[in-house]
């Protein structure tokens, strides 16, 4: 295990840092060597990427906080426009200065303004002798802002002529960022996924104080055994661990087993965890419901997930409209005459048989159809006569707002709008019953 | 008209109380969440409301009202059409939150208003700052007032954000919003409410797992709209308090629209209101359609013309014809005598309604549990059947009586008990006897049960005796006898009683469920012109357009336009001529041919004496008229320019509909 060593920082702080970021020692030491000493100029921009919850944000935050490096931390999703983003950086800059005077709001619309204001801010804080770090979390959002934002951030050191380093955190690789006009290439650093051993180590680290670390580690071991196949997200695993821990402790609390009795505990918890995987993990039922359920020790059948309520009540004609739409978008036009003209008696049956033969139509997805065809099919599948009233037309529109149908051709309403049916065969079957 | 307003109010009250009831549960849940705020998930309620989108507005309004009164002053209602991007969403959210806050604080100091009138930076940080300042202020206020008034709300009330129509929001906006707010859940206690019209699966299809894992979703199902409708019908139509009644056909139309088309309770109520308006507008005698006490007063002040109107009513004429001759004369000649009679008749009608409702409910108790529901599952179907004609003459009634005669005892007893409850709770005076009778039945049943017990005891003892005897032949014989006696004795008693009960119910039905149009003066309170209502509610734009263009006389009422179908008159407006001509063409229409036909029709007015030169050289004016007509048709959406062939237009409609 590489120990963190750096001449510029006190050893105690480094040790503390090491305990805070388990399994990320190599990345941290790499970062430290790039950062160099406080007053040294660093690499102008660093790009860090890795899968969801591989500790990018956490490592950056703890690193900058424990070593007390001046920094600005901004989430690009939260500040969704470039103006908001730039202003937020400036506000944080002002507030992290030693003098805590009431900062006034400065409008900052363009990057040019930003550079000017940034210089002022840095001068006023006498930060010139230290490297300032600007961390942009979820940097993939930058691509959707104005075209100049990303290249400008990458060259901020050069543009402002100050000691500043921009760190971009993202879940996607740098190749997808590179603008086609070309830009300054940042230093890229990859955070690999945690392995199962890493996960075990990290999860076991913060055990509840009432129980011993070994006991909790055994629990985590069982938990990982169930969930590792489906979920490697550290946050999610942590959440699940907290949720189900009380159930795990139950035999111990009741005195039926002691903490060493792993096998007995395993028997108790395993079916429970499997059930949790089917429900809570998929967010079929919420975690609060799950906790209440655990407390009451209720029957497993009581809780109905979100997917259990799939039945949709529709008005009579809406059902027919939807069925007609489905037929229209999955049957080719040329078969319409054969299916819906009422000369032969065998109309319906051939229709459904045909559909099953040709699954290729289902693989291709729904095709758009004009309004008139929909109405024609509707008239032929409804037994009694339907008057084409405004109610029918408004039902089509309301089906569109419910996202059961979708409009395809949209340029002009008078031009015969085209629709697509977006529901599945199962849904139609449920309705047709 | 005054009554109508009253009625509307009553209606809305009904609705709001109804909704409140269904959301009390939700409200409790929300208070519980506030305790759970420490968790990092955003508490979320998924509200499944059914497809009747038009009703949702009212629901949300009353929901936010309830929340505002009980839990938190900070509520924002967001609609998809206002929020195409995350920026608009934040703006809308902050605007609503800060506004509702200003309403609260405006009494205390105005300095806050000035702050919010500055250009707001629409971001979460400013929202959090705002929230902190507000809660701090209310804290200080509560401390100053020593928690006198504002203890109504929680110390740090949650901010409730309601998404009215989850389906129409774009995925990205929702995702971004949830991600942002989950980062700040500690500083800003946020509760989301999703209004869902279809099924909760939509959450999974809209939000990826990484986002939905930030939510703590609980599901709430609101009452289905069908149940909602039956409550409304129960409260409005099947009470004696509401003087206005719907005829059978009208009710059928309204219910059909509801079931076939939109499931919208609001539209049902609107239709009902339309009926009221139409009734008061078209029926001159509707002044008498009010509470009984008022009606009696109004009868006294009737003018001579109004009396004549009453005499002209068909139901009243029937009544007069059934009287003796001198009374007939008195009725027809003397206004005062007429008024007295009318008062009596109105009272009769009122009593009839009271009785009708309770007997109807009673009958419903019986029929609703029968297999296959010969008279319908819902009370509204029964109501319609009773209004339509004499219900005891229908086949369904026969079969349901047959079935009722086969009910088992426990069912029968519970039904009778329910009937007793209905009659006791109803205000009709004539039902004392009925209740007594029913109670008598009940006691008889109980007696029967006791007897049965005794008999069983007897049989048990006899069986004991049997066990002593070992003779096989005797055993068989006595067993047979026993069986025989049991069947013939006990069951006949029960059956007889059962027949009695069913017959009694039948007699009740025959007495009280007479269809309303057999009653004298029913025209006053019943609205029965379904065709008018259908015309108003079932708009058919295509048909209307077609008739207008095909038969302009229908709307223009110009004698010159009156013509038999098929022929094309040249006096009709140009567009009508062009329309009729285009009906005869195929998918692609040649403009030149069309113009030629058009000019032929128009020229026919000059008659055959028009010279030959003008026939092949079309007049400029006619040309212009033709172009105008064609472009009008294009505007109406009947044709569109086509690129397949030059000088052709494509037809868009196919006359059939």
Interface residues (C-beta under 8 A of the other chain):
Chain A: X52 X75 X77 X78 X79 X80 X81 X84 X87 X88 X105 X236 X239 X282 X283 X286 X287 X288 X289 X304 X306 X307 X309 X310 X311 X312 X313 X314 X315 X316 X317 X318 X372 X375 X379 X387 X388 X389 X390 X391 X392 X393 X394 X395 X398 X401 X402 X403 X404 X414 X415 X416
Chain B: X33 X36 X39 X40 X41 X43 X44 X46 X48 X50 X51 X53 X86 X87 X121 X122 X123 X124 X125 X165 X167 X168 X176 X179 X180 X183 X197 X198 X199 X200 X201 X202 X203 X204 X209 X210 X212 X213 X215 X216 X217 X218 X219 X221 X224 X225 X226 X257 X258 X259 X260 X261 X262 X263 X538 X539 X540 X541 X542 X543 X635 X637 X640 X652 X653 X654 X657
